[in-house]
Amino acid sequence: MRIELISASGDPARPNEDFAALAVPASGQGGALVVLDGVTPPRGDDGCLHPVPWFCARLGGKLTELSVSRQDLTLPEILSHAILRTAESHATTCDLSHPRTPQATVVLARWSESAVEYLVLSDSALLAEAPDGAVTALLDDRLARIPRASLATDAIADATVRNKEGGFFTAAADPSVAARAVTGELPRAAVRSLVALTDGATRWTEKFRQGDWTDLFTFVRKEGAAALVERVRALESADREERTRLGRSKTHDDATVVYVQP
Ligand SMILES: [Zn+2]
């Protein structure tokens, strides 16, 4: 297995709210990857005593453990269990019914000798490369389909469209959201490698239009995961004044890139 991973905070004064993990079960058969992007609550008002990294570490840790220890569970079942267990760990101290209770986007992939299972919830991305080089983007595009006019400045922080019918869904305190995730399975022989990215890194394609998903995959494979984040940082800095591409988005976002050749 070949792995490359970078996770970089968008602001040195703030903790990184992305989470990334790779696991190889002791059997040596298969493995799993988990990437989360914690949603930053505006004004810190979320009804929770815990910082976003606390939430992401717990949810991500449980997803990682269950992905390799519970082969009998499907990925939506694993997400559901992990959300429930995370909620239980602060249900007595925090208001989990708050609309901005800590939450995260999710990318989960698990491979065995025969298959690659995947689950994507909200706007982090999973790219799968076939042995012939063809790249398939496995995306939950609900957020992109919401009319721009109905979104606040920082779309994902907009509680009016989050975890509601017609809006988009993140992993928060309600385990039933697992049924909303984009999921599927590919034959193991159809996947040569995978790239998972949070939206701080997918900006290369989605905001700065440097190329399509295949171009992005090729960039990561050839130049490396760290080079992609460096390139995004340079593009952000160049657009800081004009904001032609950045618009009203924050200049730098936490950015995570995981490349794995199972
Ligand atoms: Zn809490």
Boltz pocket constraint, residues with backbone or C-beta under 6 A from the ligand:
constraints:
  - pocket:
      binder: B
      contacts: [[A, 47], [A, 48], [A, 49], [A, 50], [A, 90], [A, 93], [A, 94]]
      max_distance: 6.0
